[in-house]
Amino acid sequence: MDVDYFKERLIGRKTELSARLTRIEGDLDVAKSSDDDDRAIESENDEVMEVLGEAGLAELRAIDAALNRISNNRFGVCMRCGKLIAEERLKAVPHAVFCMACRDEINS
């Protein structure tokens, strides 16, 4: 497995997420309208942005953990059973911590 490929993907995604979270934070800091109807819409938009921000932060934590596993030569190893995670799974979710069998067991 080409760990450097996954490291580059993870770092690229981390950079992308960090930029997105900075934009979200900036958008949330924008002064609100004095119009009641506009404020209601802005409030709904803020809620959506907060959810997106929380999801982004969770993914950043997962990416940092994956980069740490790379540093510790544990990348691509299932945290539950210790078997290798299929490369196809890692290509889809580079920060995956479980192989498909363990993920399916956990989710069922």
N, C-alpha and C positions, 0 to 999 in steps of 0.2 A: 504494500500500500504506500502511495506517495503522500506522506504526512505533510510535506512542504506545500503540496497543492491545497490540502485542507486548511493549513495554517494561513495561507494567503487568502482563501475564501472567507475564513472567519475574521481575519483582520479587515478585509474589505467590507464585510457586512457590519462589523463594529463601527467602522468609520461612517458608513451610510446611516446607521441607527443613531449615532451620536449627533450627526447633523440634523436628522429629522427631529430628535428630541429637543435640540436647541431651538429649532423653528417652532415647535409646539409650545415650548416655554415662552418664547417671544410673543406668540399669538395669544397666549393666556394672560400675558401682562398688558396687553393693549387696553386702553381706557374704554369703558363701556358707554354705550349710547344713553342719552337722557330720555329717549322715547321708550315707553313701556313695551310696545310690541317688538321693537328692535332688541330690547334688553332680554325679552323672553327667548327670542331666536338665538341671541348670542349665548345665553345660558345653556341652551340645548347643545349648541356647537361646542361650548367649553366642556360639557360632560363627555361628549364623544372624544374630544381631544385628550381629556384626562384618561379615558379608557385606553386610547391608543398609546399614550405616554406610559401607562402602567405596563402594557403588553411589551412595549419597546424596552423598558427597564428590565423586565423579566428575561427577555431574550438576550440583553446585554450581559446579565449575570450568567446565563447559560453559556454564552460565548466565552466569557472570561474563564469559566470553569473548564471549558473544552481546551482553551489555550494553556491552562494550567496542566491539564492532563497531557497535552503535547510535551510540555516542558519536563514532565515526570515520566515520560515514555509509557503512559497508560491510555493514550488516545486510541479509540476504536475497540476498547475492551468493555464489555457489558458490566455495569456496576453491580448487577444482581447475580449473574451466573458465572461471570469471568470469561465467557467465550468471546470470540471476536465478533464485532458487529459487522454485518455485511457492508461491503463498500458501496453498494447501491443505496443502502439506507443512509449511509453517511453523506453520499452525494445529495440526497434529498434533504437531510437534516444533519448538517455537519456537527452540530452540538449534541447529537443524540447520546444518551447515557445508557440506553437499554437496547439489546438485540430485539428483533421482531417478536420472537417467542416470549420473552419476558415482558415486553410492552403489551402484547396481547393478553397475557395472563393478568397483568396488573389492571388493565382496562376492562376485564370481563367480570 
